[in-house]
Amino acid sequence: MSNLSQRSKYVVALALAALLSPVAARAAGESDTASSPAKAKLIQPLTITLGSSSGLDFGILIKNTLTAPVTIVLDPRLSQSSSITSSNLAGVTPLSGNHDAHFNVTGEPDEVIQVALPASITLKKGAGGTAATEMTVNSFQADVFDAAGGANLINDTSKQFTMPTDGSAVLEVGGTLTVDPTDAFGDYTGTFNVTVSYV
């Protein structure tokens, strides 16, 4: 190979290196900067406590001879004093003493609150354990209003409400009790939980 040919290749290589090296240097040294705001908000914790009532109470029910189950509905959404109805008044007749469970809820004003209700609970006569000594409560419903006693604040579908501006609300809970023909006479008791959380 001639010296001229070798020199030509060398010149071409140098020329390519000269063209590429600034591009590589620019790519390696390029940078850009963006900024983002940062923030935080401290809010007060949620609290829920049982109110002055003794909880959910279907009251005194007169049970006559039954051929089929009877449902007793204690619905807090109909009025702030609740409303109780029987699917068969001749079979099971509500008397006195019924009332919703009342809870006092406090938290951050204007924040959205989620209410979680149980699917069902069992009321037992004594220790229960038999069909004749247990009754079921299900279809729980809730009503929420501010301390001043305004309109219902809760969405029946989502079970959410916005905390009033004073940071306090009253939560009422009712449900549906099923009385079966075999249920024995006597006192039935049980408990249930209601949970509130920020969304």
C-alpha positions in Angstrom: 0.0 0.0 0.0 1.4 3.4 -0.9 2.3 6.1 1.6 -0.2 8.4 -0.2 -3.1 5.9 0.3 -2.2 5.5 4.0 -2.0 9.3 4.4 -5.5 9.6 2.8 -7.1 7.2 5.2 -5.4 8.9 8.1 -6.8 12.3 6.9 -10.3 10.9 6.5 -10.2 9.3 10.0 -9.1 12.6 11.5 -11.8 14.5 9.7 -14.5 12.1 11.0 -13.2 12.4 14.5 -13.3 16.1 14.3 -16.9 16.0 13.1 -18.1 13.6 15.7 -16.3 14.6 18.8 -18.1 18.0 19.3 -21.5 16.2 19.0 -20.5 13.6 21.6 -19.2 16.3 23.9 -22.4 18.3 23.6 -24.6 15.2 24.3 -22.7 14.3 27.4 -22.7 17.8 28.8 -26.4 18.7 28.0 -28.8 19.2 31.0 -32.0 20.9 31.9 -33.9 21.7 35.1 -37.5 21.9 36.2 -39.1 22.8 39.5 -42.2 21.6 41.3 -44.1 23.1 44.2 -44.2 21.1 47.5 -46.8 21.4 50.2 -48.5 19.7 53.1 -51.6 20.2 55.1 -52.2 19.1 58.7 -55.8 18.3 59.6 -57.4 17.2 62.9 -58.1 13.5 63.4 -61.6 12.0 63.0 -63.4 10.9 66.2 -66.7 9.0 66.5 -68.4 8.4 69.8 -71.8 6.9 70.8 -74.2 9.7 71.6 -76.6 10.1 74.5 -78.9 7.2 73.3 -78.2 3.6 74.3 -77.6 2.6 70.7 -79.8 1.0 68.1 -83.1 -0.3 69.7 -86.0 -1.8 67.9 -88.0 -1.4 71.1 -90.8 -3.6 72.3 -92.4 -5.8 69.6 -95.5 -7.8 70.1 -95.1 -11.1 68.3 -98.3 -12.9 67.3 -98.6 -16.3 65.5 -96.5 -16.1 62.4 -96.4 -18.2 59.3 -93.5 -16.3 57.6 -90.7 -13.9 58.6 -91.6 -10.3 59.4 -89.2 -7.4 58.8 -89.0 -4.5 61.1 -87.4 -1.4 59.5 -86.0 1.4 61.6 -85.0 4.0 59.0 -83.2 7.1 60.2 -83.4 8.7 56.7 -87.2 9.4 56.9 -86.8 11.9 59.8 -84.4 12.9 62.5 -86.6 11.1 65.0 -86.5 7.9 62.9 -89.4 5.8 61.7 -90.2 2.2 62.4 -92.4 0.0 60.2 -93.5 -3.6 60.1 -94.0 -5.7 57.0 -96.9 -7.4 58.8 -98.4 -5.3 61.6 -100.8 -8.1 62.6 -97.9 -10.4 62.9 -95.4 -8.2 64.7 -96.5 -4.8 66.1 -93.9 -2.2 67.2 -94.7 -0.4 70.5 -92.5 2.0 72.4 -88.8 2.4 73.0 -87.4 2.3 69.5 -84.7 4.7 68.4 -81.7 4.9 66.0 -78.1 4.7 67.2 -76.7 8.2 67.5 -73.0 8.9 67.0 -71.1 12.2 67.3 -68.5 12.7 64.7 -65.8 15.4 64.7 -63.1 16.2 62.1 -61.7 18.7 59.7 -64.3 21.1 58.2 -65.1 20.6 54.5 -63.3 17.3 54.2 -65.1 14.3 52.7 -65.9 11.5 55.1 -66.6 7.8 54.3 -69.0 5.9 56.6 -68.6 2.1 56.7 -71.6 0.2 58.1 -71.8 -3.6 58.8 -73.5 -5.9 56.3 -75.4 -7.7 59.0 -75.2 -8.6 62.7 -76.9 -11.2 65.0 -79.0 -10.4 68.0 -79.0 -13.2 70.6 -81.2 -14.3 73.4 -78.8 -15.3 76.1 -75.9 -17.2 74.4 -77.9 -17.8 71.2 -76.7 -20.7 69.2 -80.1 -21.8 67.8 -82.5 -20.5 65.2 -85.0 -19.8 68.0 -82.6 -17.6 70.0 -81.1 -15.5 67.2 -82.4 -12.7 65.0 -80.6 -10.9 62.1 -80.2 -7.2 61.6 -79.1 -6.1 58.1 -79.7 -3.4 55.5 -78.1 -0.8 57.7 -78.8 2.8 56.7 -77.3 6.1 57.9 -78.4 9.7 58.2 -75.9 12.6 58.8 -76.7 16.1 59.8 -74.9 19.0 61.4 -75.2 19.8 65.0 -77.9 22.4 64.2 -80.1 19.7 62.8 -80.1 20.5 59.1 -80.8 18.4 56.1 -79.4 14.9 55.5 -75.8 15.3 54.4 -74.9 11.7 53.4 -75.0 10.2 49.9 -77.1 7.0 50.3 -75.1 5.3 47.5 -71.5 6.2 48.4 -72.1 6.6 52.1 -70.0 9.7 52.1 -70.6 13.2 53.4 -68.8 16.5 53.7 -67.9 17.6 57.2 -69.8 20.8 58.2 -67.9 24.0 58.6 -68.0 23.7 62.4 -66.2 20.4 62.3 -69.0 18.3 63.9 -71.8 16.1 62.7 -74.4 13.7 64.1 -74.6 10.3 62.5 -77.8 8.2 62.9 -77.8 4.5 62.1 -80.8 2.2 61.6 -81.4 -1.2 60.1 -83.8 -4.0 59.3 -84.6 -6.7 61.9 -86.1 -10.0 60.8 -88.4 -11.8 63.1 -88.9 -15.5 62.3 -91.9 -17.6 63.3 -89.7 -19.8 65.5 -88.1 -16.9 67.4 -88.6 -17.3 71.2 -89.9 -14.5 73.4 -87.4 -12.6 75.4 -84.6 -9.9 75.2 -82.2 -10.0 72.3 -78.9 -8.1 72.3 -75.8 -7.6 70.1 -73.3 -5.0 69.1 -72.0 -3.5 65.8 -69.3 -1.1 64.6 -69.5 2.0 62.5 -66.2 3.4 61.0 -65.6 6.8 59.6 -62.5 7.7 57.5 -61.2 10.5 55.4 -61.5 9.9 51.7 
